[in-house]
Amino acid sequence: MTSPPPQLTLCILSKLCLLGAIGYCAQMFMYIGIQFSSPSMASALTNLIPAFTFILARITRMEKLDLKSKSSQAKSIGTIISILGAFTVTFYQGPPLLLFTSNTSTSVHEVLPMSPSPNWVVGAFLLASGSLTIAVLFIIQAWIIKDYPAELMITLVGCMFSSILSTIVGLIVVRDPNMWKLTPDIELATIIFAAIFLVTFRNIVYTWVLRKKGPVFVTMFKPLGMVIALLMGIAFLGDSLYLGSVTGAFTIALGFYLVLWGKSEEEKAIEDCEIRSLNSPHNKLPLLQKKSMEG
């Protein structure tokens, strides 16, 4: 039988409302930033999320960093390598390895301008702010889950508060009632799919993994998502495969493996330390002898 969730106090509720507000701000930064720039720029700058999360986790002492230990070195180097691999996929194309003549998709190199306009600068700033806000969101979510380990309730309250904020702002900004009408087409199907998988299911999984592994581990899957999107684009959309994509994917996989290895070694070191403390001579003394020695 599963244990009931902890009691939802006013303090925890206020923290969950703060979590929902930060999530809403992150979405607004991203959407407005895409409007000023492009989805390609958003894909590039969201790769900063693991770096921002790693820095914030170190500042808040959620992540231990001892550059003398191999585990910390692996995590630091792996994070940097994954980010570099993600930027390689985004900005470097290279010669084609598999070329499909029916491919009509636009490359990021054709979308990004050589000399950024003022709108692109504003968009890049908003997207970078959104990435930083998402990193803050993960840190606060990890902080809340320690005091209130109930993934479903955290997701429910956070999403409800974000929906309330979105409704209030939408009613103020969008005055045209025709904009609120939904027709049973691909737009409605996209909204339903996003609500079920991109919001509910993803947030529950993120919260659960945050409680188990921490915020840095969660954000390390962001560059890996680019590799999955690349493979799906080739398989289902007929996208061409370029040398830059293969090089970036290999670099991301290498950095991802280094982070996983570092986390594994860190957990082994903690377990070994606990075992040594339990097997220490002081813990093996009889209870009466311990009391007499303490007395």
VOBA-1610 file (N, C-alpha, C; in pm, whole numbers, padded with zeros to 5 digits, always signed):
BEGIN
Met+00083-00119+00000Met+00000+00000+00000Met+00087+00126+00000Thr+00048+00225-00078Thr+00123+00350-00083Thr+00081+00438+00033Ser+00179+00505+00093Ser+00151+00593+00205Ser+00085+00720+00155Pro-00005+00780+00234Pro-00071+00903+00192Pro+00029+01018+00185Pro+00003+01118+00101Pro+00096+01231+00090Pro+00101+01310+00220Pro+00212+01379+00245Pro+00222+01460+00367Pro+00117+01571+00369Gln+00096+01623+00488Gln-00004+01728+00503Gln+00041+01855+00430Leu-00052+01912+00355Leu-00023+02033+00278Leu-00045+02155+00366Thr+00063+02206+00421Thr+00055+02322+00508Thr+00055+02451+00425Leu+00028+02562+00493Leu+00025+02691+00425Leu+00163+02728+00373Cys+00267+02691+00447Cys+00404+02721+00402Cys+00437+02645+00274Ile+00402+02515+00271Ile+00427+02435+00151Ile+00344+02486+00034Leu+00218+02525+00060Leu+00132+02575-00046Leu+00189+02703-00107Ser+00242+02791-00022Ser+00302+02915-00074Ser+00424+02885-00159Lys+00503+02784-00119Lys+00619+02745-00200Lys+00576+02688-00335Leu+00468+02610-00336Leu+00418+02554-00462Leu+00363+02664-00553Cys+00299+02764-00494Cys+00251+02877-00575Cys+00369+02954-00634Leu+00476+02970-00554Leu+00596+03034-00607Leu+00655+02952-00721Leu+00652+02820-00707Leu+00701+02732-00813Leu+00620+02750-00941Gly+00487+02758-00927Gly+00403+02780-01044Gly+00427+02915-01109Ala+00451+03018-01026Ala+00477+03152-01081Ala+00609+03155-01158Ile+00712+03088-01105Ile+00841+03085-01174Ile+00828+03007-01305Gly+00753+02896-01302Gly+00731+02820-01425Gly+00659+02902-01530Tyr+00563+02981-01487Tyr+00490+03068-01582Tyr+00584+03173-01641Cys+00667+03234-01557Cys+00763+03335-01606Cys+00860+03274-01706Ala+00904+03151-01680Ala+00996+03084-01773Ala+00930+03062-01908Gln+00803+03020-01908Gln+00732+03000-02034Gln+00715+03132-02109Met+00684+03239-02038Met+00665+03368-02104Met+00796+03417-02164Phe+00907+03402-02092Phe+01037+03440-02146Phe+01065+03365-02276Met+01037+03235-02276Met+01064+03152-02393Met+00975+03190-02512Tyr+00846+03202-02489Tyr+00753+03231-02597Tyr+00779+03369-02659Ile+00800+03469-02574Ile+00827+03604-02626Ile+00963+03609-02693Gly+01060+03534-02637Gly+01192+03530-02699Gly+01188+03466-02836Ile+01110+03359-02852Ile+01094+03297-02984Ile+01027+03393-03081Gln+00931+03471-03031Gln+00863+03568-03117Gln+00960+03674-03170Phe+01056+03715-03088Phe+01153+03815-03130Phe+01268+03755-03211Ser+01293+03624-03196Ser+01407+03563-03266Ser+01359+03449-03355Ser+01379+03324-03311Ser+01336+03209-03390Ser+01344+03085-03303Pro+01276+02976-03342Pro+01289+02851-03268Pro+01433+02796-03267Ser+01509+02824-03372Ser+01648+02777-03376Ser+01731+02845-03268Met+01712+02974-03251Met+01782+03045-03145Met+01740+02992-03008Ala+01612+02959-02992Ala+01565+02903-02866Ala+01629+02767-02840Ser+01639+02684-02944Ser+01702+02555-02929Ser+01848+02568-02889Ala+01914+02672-02938Ala+02055+02692-02905Ala+02073+02740-02761Leu+01996+02839-02721Leu+02018+02901-02590Leu+01963+02817-02475Thr+01866+02729-02502Thr+01820+02642-02394Thr+01926+02539-02355Asn+02030+02525-02436Asn+02140+02438-02398Asn+02222+02494-02282Leu+02194+02618-02245Leu+02261+02677-02129Leu+02198+02632-01997Ile+02084+02565-02004Ile+02014+02524-01881Ile+02101+02434-01793Pro+02170+02330-01847Pro+02256+02249-01760Pro+02367+02329-01692Ala+02426+02425-01766Ala+02533+02506-01706Ala+02478+02594-01594Phe+02366+02662-01619Phe+02305+02746-01516Phe+02266+02661-01393Thr+02210+02544-01417Thr+02168+02458-01307Thr+02288+02411-01226Phe+02395+02374-01294Phe+02515+02329-01225Phe+02572+02439-01136Ile+02576+02562-01188Ile+02628+02675-01110Ile+02539+02704-00989Leu+02407+02707-01010Leu+02315+02735-00900Leu+02317+02623-00796Ala+02326+02498-00842Ala+02332+02386-00748Ala+02459+02392-00664Arg+02567+02438-00725Arg+02691+02454-00648Arg+02679+02568-00549Ile+02617+02678-00588Ile+02602+02792-00498Ile+02513+02755-00379Thr+02405+02682-00405Thr+02312+02643-00298Thr+02356+02515-00225Arg+02473+02463-00259Arg+02531+02343-00196Arg+02446+02218-00217Met+02365+02217-00322Met+02293+02094-00357Met+02384+01995-00429Glu+02488+02048-00492Glu+02582+01964-00565Glu+02721+01984-00506Lys+02785+01875-00470Lys+02920+01880-00415Lys+03020+01889-00529Leu+03121+01974-00510Leu+03223+01991-00613Leu+03360+01994-00546Asp+03431+01887-00559Asp+03568+01875-00511Asp+03655+01840-00632Leu+03723+01941-00685Leu+03799+01920-00808Leu+03915+01822-00790Lys+03945+01783-00667Lys+04049+01683-00646Lys+03998+01541-00667Ser+03866+01523-00658Ser+03808+01390-00675Ser+03772+01367-00822Lys+03783+01241-00865Lys+03755+01207-01004Lys+03608+01223-01038Ser+03519+01198-00940Ser+03377+01209-00969Ser+03337+01353-01001Ser+03388+01448-00923Ser+03357+01589-00949Ser+03419+01635-01080Gln+03539+01590-01108Gln+03601+01625-01236Gln+03520+01572-01353Ala+03471+01447-01342Ala+03392+01388-01449Ala+03262+01464-01469Lys+03195+01502-01360Lys+03068+01575-01373Lys+03090+01712-01436Ser+03195+01783-01394Ser+03221+01916-01449Ser+03257+01909-01596Ile+03351+01820-01629Ile+03394+01808-01769Ile+03279+01756-01855Gly+03203+01659-01804Gly+03091+01604-01881Gly+02985+01708-01911Thr+02956+01796-01814Thr+02858+01903-01837Thr+02905+01996-01947Ile+03032+02036-01942Ile+03086+02126-02044Ile+03086+02060-02181Ile+03125+01932-02187Ile+03130+01861-02315Ile+02991+01848-02375Ser+02890+01818-02293Ser+02753+01805-02344Ser+02702+01936-02401Ile+02732+02047-02333Ile+02689+02178-02383Ile+02758+02211-02514Leu+02888+02182-02523Leu+02961+02206-02648Leu+02904+02119-02761Gly+02868+01994-02728Gly+02809+01909-02830Gly+02675+01961-02879Ala+02595+02014-02787Ala+02466+02070-02827Ala+02483+02191-02917Phe+02580+02277-02886Phe+02606+02392-02972Phe+02663+02348-03107Thr+02738+02238-03108Thr+02789+02185-03235Thr+02675+02141-03326Val+02577+02070-03268Val+02461+02028-03346Val+02386+02149-03401Thr+02380+02256-03320Thr+02300+02372-03358Thr+02368+02459-03463Phe+02499+02484-03448Phe+02565+02585-03530Phe+02656+02529-03639Tyr+02701+02405-03625Tyr+02791+02350-03726Tyr+02719+02245-03809Gln+02723+02264-03940Gln+02652+02172-04030Gln+02748+02070-04091Gly+02848+02115-04163Gly+02943+02023-04225Gly+02887+01960-04350Pro+02965+01873-04412Pro+02918+01806-04535Pro+02810+01705-04506Pro+02721+01681-04601Pro+02612+01584-04578Pro+02663+01440-04583Leu+02610+01357-04494Leu+02639+01214-04494Leu+02524+01135-04556Leu+02400+01177-04525Leu+02280+01121-04588Leu+02196+01237-04636Leu+02181+01250-04765Leu+02111+01364-04823Leu+01982+01319-04888Phe+01871+01380-04846Phe+01740+01351-04904Phe+01698+01471-04988Thr+01672+01447-05115Thr+01636+01557-05205Thr+01500+01616-05174Ser+01415+01535-05107Ser+01280+01584-05075Ser+01277+01665-04947Asn+01392+01681-04886Asn+01396+01752-04759Asn+01375+01901-04782Thr+01275+01956-04717Thr+01243+02098-04732Thr+01263+02174-04603Ser+01319+02109-04501Ser+01339+02177-04374Ser+01451+02279-04386Thr+01445+02382-04307Thr+01543+02489-04310Thr+01648+02465-04203Ser+01773+02476-04241Ser+01881+02456-04146Ser+01894+02575-04054Val+01947+02550-03937Val+01967+02659-03841Val+02066+02760-03895His+02160+02716-03978His+02260+02806-04032His+02200+02903-04132Glu+02087+02864-04193Glu+02017+02954-04282Glu+01922+03046-04209Val+01888+03011-04085Val+01791+03090-04009Val+01859+03197-03927Leu+01973+03163-03865Leu+02041+03259-03779Leu+02106+03368-03863Pro+02085+03495-03828Pro+02141+03603-03908Pro+02290+03621-03882Met+02363+03669-03984Met+02505+03696-03967Met+02527+03818-03878Ser+02444+03921-03890Ser+02455+04039-03804Ser+02322+04055-03732Pro+02318+04026-03601Pro+02192+04027-03528Pro+02127+04164-03528Ser+01998+04168-03553Ser+01921+04291-03546Ser+01884+04317-03400Pro+01833+04439-03369Pro+01793+04466-03230Pro+01690+04369-03177Asn+01596+04326-03263Asn+01496+04230-03218Asn+01559+04097-03181Trp+01661+04055-03256Trp+01729+03930-03226Trp+01806+03940-03095Val+01862+04057-03069Val+01934+04076-02943Val+01837+04067-02825Val+01722+04131-02839Val+01620+04122-02734Val+01572+03979-02718Gly+01548+03909-02830Gly+01504+03771-02823Gly+01606+03681-02757Ala+01734+03700-02791Ala+01839+03620-02729Ala+01847+03646-02579Phe+01832+03773-02539Phe+01833+03805-02396Phe+01716+03740-02323Leu+01598+03744-02385Leu+01480+03682-02322Leu+01495+03531-02314Leu+01551+03468-02418Leu+01569+03323-02416Leu+01673+03283-02311Ala+01780+03361-02301Ala+01880+03332-02197Ala+01820+03350-02057Ser+01735+03453-02041Ser+01667+03472-01914Ser+01573+03357-01884Gly+01506+03306-01989Gly+01420+03190-01970Gly+01497+03067-01928Ser+01615+03047-01986Ser+01698+02933-01947Ser+01743+02945-01802Leu+01781+03066-01761Leu+01818+03087-01621Leu+01700+03065-01528Thr+01581+03108-01570Thr+01461+03090-01488Thr+01426+02942-01474Ile+01444+02864-01580Ile+01419+02720-01572Ile+01517+02654-01475Ala+01644+02699-01478Ala+01742+02646-01383Ala+01701+02678-01239Val+01654+02801-01216Val+01605+02837-01083Val+01485+02752-01045Leu+01399+02722-01143Leu+01282+02639-01119Leu+01323+02500-01070Phe+01423+02440-01131Phe+01468+02308-01090Phe+01527+02311-00949Ile+01601+02417-00917Ile+01661+02428-00784Ile+01552+02440-00677Ile+01454+02526-00701Ile+01346+02544-00604Ile+01262+02417-00594Gln+01240+02349-00705Gln+01163+02225-00703Gln+01235+02117-00621Ala+01367+02109-00635Ala+01444+02014-00555Ala+01441+02053-00407Trp+01437+02180-00379Trp+01429+02228-00241Trp+01293+02193-00180Ile+01185+02205-00259Ile+01051+02174-00208Ile+01033+02024-00188Ile+01085+01944-00280Ile+01060+01800-00275Ile+01125+01737-00152Lys+01225+01802-00095Lys+01286+01749+00028Lys+01190+01762+00146Asp+01115+01871+00152Asp+01021+01893+00262Asp+00884+01833+00234Tyr+00851+01815+00107Tyr+00717+01765+00071Tyr+00731+01663-00041Pro+00766+01538-00010Pro+00791+01436-00114Pro+00663+01378-00172Ala+00590+01460-00246Ala+00466+01415-00311Ala+00465+01472-00453Glu+00513+01392-00549Glu+00530+01441-00685Glu+00398+01483-00750Leu+00293+01404-00730Leu+00165+01435-00794Leu+00106+01565-00742Met+00113+01586-00610Met+00057+01708-00554Met+00137+01831-00594Ile+00269+01817-00601Ile+00353+01929-00644Ile+00319+01968-00787Thr+00305+01867-00874Thr+00271+01894-01013Thr+00132+01955-01025Leu+00035+01903-00948Leu-00102+01951-00956Leu-00112+02098-00914Val-00057+02131-00796Val-00070+02268-00746Val+00010+02364-00832Gly+00132+02324-00873Gly+00213+02412-00957Gly+00147+02442-01090Cys+00093+02339-01156Cys+00027+02359-01284Cys-00102+02440-01270Met-00176+02417-01161Met-00299+02494-01139Met-00269+02642-01123Phe-00165+02673-01045Phe-00132+02815-01024Phe-00081+02878-01152Ser-00002+02803-01231Ser+00044+02855-01360Ser-00074+02879-01454Ser-00173+02788-01451Ser-00292+02805-01535Ser-00372+02927-01494Ile-00382+02950-01363Ile-00455+03068-01316Ile-00386+03196-01362Leu-00254+03201-01349Leu-00179+03318-01394Leu-00194+03337-01545Ser-00186+03226-01620Ser-00199+03235-01765Ser-00337+03287-01804Thr-00440+03242-01735Thr-00576+03287-01766Thr-00593+03436-01737Ile-00541+03481-01623Ile-00554+03622-01587Ile-00482+03711-01688Val-00357+03677-01720Val-00281+03756-01816Val-00344+03748-01954Gly-00392+03629-01993Gly-00455+03615-02124Gly-00579+03699-02139Leu-00662+03704-02034Leu-00783+03786-02040Leu-00752+03934-02048Ile-00639+03974-01988Ile-00601+04115-01993Ile-00542+04153-02129Val-00458+04065-02183Val-00385+04097-02307Val-00469+04069-02430Val-00537+03954-02435Val-00613+03913-02554Val-00758+03955-02534Arg-00798+04060-02603Arg-00936+04111-02590Arg-01029+04056-02697Asp-00974+03998-02803Asp-01057+03948-02912Asp-01114+03810-02874Pro-01246+03796-02862Pro-01303+03666-02823Pro-01281+03556-02926Asn-01258+03593-03051Asn-01235+03491-03153Asn-01103+03417-03133Met-01010+03481-03064Met-00881+03418-03039Met-00893+03304-02938Trp-01002+03301-02862Trp-01021+03198-02760Trp-01094+03075-02814Lys-01139+03083-02939Lys-01214+02971-02995Lys-01118+02862-03043Leu-01151+02738-03010Leu-01070+02623-03052Leu-01152+02536-03146Thr-01096+02505-03258Thr-01162+02417-03354Thr-01103+02277-03347Pro-01181+02173-03373Pro-01130+02036-03364Pro-01037+02001-03480Asp-00916+02056-03476Asp-00817+02027-03579Asp-00683+01998-03513Ile-00575+02015-03586Ile-00442+01984-03535Ile-00403+02076-03420Glu-00460+02197-03417Glu-00428+02290-03308Glu-00481+02237-03175Leu-00605+02188-03173Leu-00662+02133-03051Leu-00588+02005-03011Ala-00554+01921-03108Ala-00480+01798-03077Ala-00344+01829-03018Thr-00279+01935-03068Thr-00149+01975-03015Thr-00160+02022-02871Ile-00266+02099-02842Ile-00286+02149-02705Ile-00310+02033-02609Ile-00394+01937-02648Ile-00422+01822-02561Ile-00296+01738-02540Phe-00222+01714-02647Phe-00097+01636-02636Phe+00002+01706-02544Ala+00016+01839-02561Ala+00110+01914-02478Ala+00068+01912-02331Ala-00063+01921-02305Ala-00111+01921-02167Ala-00085+01788-02098Ile-00102+01678-02172Ile-00087+01546-02111Ile+00059+01508-02094Phe+00138+01523-02201Phe+00275+01473-02200Phe+00378+01580-02166Leu+00369+01697-02230Leu+00471+01799-02211Leu+00457+01874-02079Val+00342+01868-02016Val+00322+01937-01889Val+00307+01837-01775Thr+00201+01756-01780Thr+00170+01668-01667Thr+00272+01556-01650Phe+00283+01471-01753Phe+00371+01354-01741Phe+00517+01396-01722Arg+00562+01494-01799Arg+00701+01538-01788Arg+00732+01597-01651Asn+00642+01678-01597Asn+00667+01739-01467Asn+00669+01636-01356Ile+00583+01534-01365Ile+00584+01429-01263Ile+00717+01353-01267Val+00762+01320-01388Val+00890+01248-01401Val+01005+01336-01353Tyr+01005+01463-01391Tyr+01110+01554-01347Tyr+01115+01563-01194Thr+00998+01576-01131Thr+00994+01590-00986Thr+01043+01464-00917Trp+01005+01349-00970Trp+01049+01222-00910Trp+01201+01205-00922Val+01255+01237-01040Val+01400+01224-01060Val+01475+01329-00978Leu+01417+01447-00962Leu+01479+01548-00877Leu+01497+01497-00735Arg+01396+01427-00684Arg+01405+01373-00548Arg+01509+01262-00538Lys+01526+01185-00647Lys+01617+01072-00645Lys+01761+01112-00675Lys+01781+01199-00776Lys+01915+01225-00828Lys+01960+01370-00819Gly+01868+01465-00805Gly+01909+01604-00798Gly+01887+01679-00928Pro+01897+01814-00924Pro+01863+01896-01041Pro+01962+01884-01156Val+02092+01867-01126Val+02191+01859-01233Val+02169+01736-01320Phe+02134+01625-01259Phe+02109+01502-01333Phe+01990+01519-01428Val+01887+01591-01384Val+01769+01611-01468Val+01803+01695-01591Thr+01874+01804-01571Thr+01902+01894-01683Thr+02003+01836-01781Met+02078+01734-01742Met+02174+01673-01834Met+02104+01603-01950Phe+01975+01574-01938Phe+01901+01511-02046Phe+01857+01611-02152Lys+01873+01740-02127Lys+01833+01841-02226Lys+01915+01831-02354Pro+02049+01828-02350Pro+02123+01809-02476Pro+02094+01674-02542Leu+02067+01571-02460Leu+02037+01440-02516Leu+01908+01443-02597Gly+01816+01533-02560Gly+01691+01547-02636Gly+01714+01593-02779Met+01821+01671-02802Met+01852+01714-02937Met+01890+01594-03024Val+01963+01499-02966Val+02002+01380-03041Val+01877+01298-03078Ile+01785+01283-02982Ile+01662+01209-03010Ile+01579+01278-03118Ala+01570+01412-03109Ala+01496+01487-03211Ala+01562+01473-03348Leu+01696+01470-03349Leu+01768+01453-03475Leu+01737+01318-03538Leu+01740+01212-03458Leu+01713+01079-03511Leu+01568+01065-03558Met+01475+01124-03483Met+01335+01117-03525Met+01310+01197-03652Gly+01381+01309-03667Gly+01366+01388-03789Gly+01415+01313-03911Ile+01524+01237-03895Ile+01576+01158-04006Ile+01482+01042-04039Ala+01429+00978-03933Ala+01346+00859-03954Ala+01207+00892-04007Phe+01146+00999-03957Phe+01006+01025-03989Phe+00985+01144-04084Leu+01076+01240-04085Leu+01057+01360-04166Leu+01150+01366-04286Gly+01241+01270-04298Gly+01332+01270-04412Gly+01437+01377-04406Asp+01476+01422-04284Asp+01581+01523-04272Asp+01715+01464-04314Ser+01801+01547-04368Ser+01934+01505-04408Ser+02025+01494-04286Leu+02122+01405-04295Leu+02218+01384-04187Leu+02350+01447-04227Tyr+02401+01537-04142Tyr+02525+01608-04170Tyr+02633+01568-04070Leu+02756+01597-04108Leu+02870+01563-04023Leu+02863+01634-03888Gly+02815+01759-03888Gly+02803+01833-03763Gly+02707+01768-03667Ser+02599+01712-03718Ser+02501+01645-03632Ser+02560+01520-03569Val+02635+01442-03649Val+02697+01321-03596Val+02804+01355-03493Thr+02886+01456-03524Thr+02991+01497-03430Thr+02931+01549-03300Gly+02829+01633-03312Gly+02764+01686-03192Gly+02696+01578-03110Ala+02631+01483-03178Ala+02563+01375-03106Ala+02664+01288-03030Phe+02777+01259-03093Phe+02881+01181-03026Phe+02936+01258-02906Thr+02955+01388-02922Thr+03007+01470-02811Thr+02909+01475-02695Ile+02779+01489-02725Ile+02677+01490-02621Ile+02675+01357-02546Ala+02683+01246-02622Ala+02682+01114-02559Ala+02803+01095-02468Leu+02920+01144-02512Leu+03040+01134-02429Leu+03026+01214-02300Gly+02978+01336-02310Gly+02959+01418-02190Gly+02854+01360-02098Phe+02747+01307-02156Phe+02641+01247-02076Phe+02694+01126-02000Tyr+02776+01043-02066Tyr+02834+00927-01998Tyr+02927+00969-01885Leu+03004+01076-01905Leu+03095+01123-01800Leu+03017+01169-01677Val+02906+01239-01698Val+02825+01284-01584Val+02765+01165-01510Leu+02712+01067-01585Leu+02656+00949-01522Leu+02763+00873-01443Trp+02882+00861-01501Trp+02990+00792-01430Trp+03030+00867-01304Gly+03037+01001-01313Gly+03071+01080-01196Gly+02968+01067-01085Lys+02838+01069-01122Lys+02733+01053-01021Lys+02739+00914-00959Ser+02766+00812-01040Ser+02775+00676-00988Ser+02891+00662-00891Glu+03007+00716-00925Glu+03122+00710-00836Glu+03098+00788-00707Glu+03026+00898-00718Glu+02995+00978-00598Glu+02904+00901-00505Glu+02803+00833-00561Glu+02712+00753-00477Glu+02785+00635-00414Lys+02877+00573-00488Lys+02955+00463-00431Lys+03042+00511-00316Ala+03101+00629-00329Ala+03185+00684-00223Ala+03103+00712-00097Ile+02980+00762-00115Ile+02894+00788+00001Ile+02854+00658+00069Glu+02821+00556-00011Glu+02785+00425+00048Glu+02904+00363+00121Asp+03024+00372+00064Asp+03143+00318+00129Asp+03171+00391+00260Cys+03149+00521+00262Cys+03171+00598+00384Cys+03072+00557+00493Glu+02946+00534+00454Glu+02846+00490+00552Glu+02878+00350+00605Ile+02924+00262+00517Ile+02959+00126+00561Ile+03078+00129+00656Arg+03178+00213+00626Arg+03294+00223+00714Arg+03256+00279+00850Ser+03162+00373+00852Ser+03120+00430+00980Ser+03043+00328+01063Leu+02965+00240+00996Leu+02891+00138+01069Leu+02983+00028+01120Asn+03090+00002+01046Asn+03184-00104+01085Asn+03301-00054+01169Ser+03294+00071+01211Ser+03402+00125+01293Ser+03405+00056+01430Pro+03523+00047+01497Pro+03533-00020+01627Pro+03440+00037+01733His+03413+00169+01726His+03327+00231+01826His+03185+00178+01816Asn+03136+00154+01690Asn+03000+00104+01673Asn+02988-00044+01708Lys+03099-00117+01713Lys+03094-00258+01745Lys+03096-00286+01894Leu+03119-00184+01979Leu+03122-00204+02123Leu+02983-00235+02175Pro+02972-00317+02280Pro+02841-00343+02340Pro+02780-00214+02393Leu+02647-00217+02405Leu+02575-00097+02445Leu+02613-00053+02585Leu+02627-00151+02682Leu+02661-00114+02819Leu+02802-00057+02827Gln+02894-00112+02745Gln+03030-00063+02746Gln+03038+00078+02690Lys+02954+00104+02586Lys+02951+00238+02530Lys+02903+00340+02634Lys+02798+00301+02711Lys+02744+00394+02809Lys+02845+00420+02919Ser+02919+00313+02961Ser+03019+00333+03065Ser+03131+00421+03018Met+03171+00407+02888Met+03276+00491+02835Met+03229+00636+02821Glu+03101+00653+02782Glu+03050+00790+02769Glu+03033+00854+02905Gly+02999+00769+03006Gly+02985+00825+03140Gly+03118+00862+03199
//
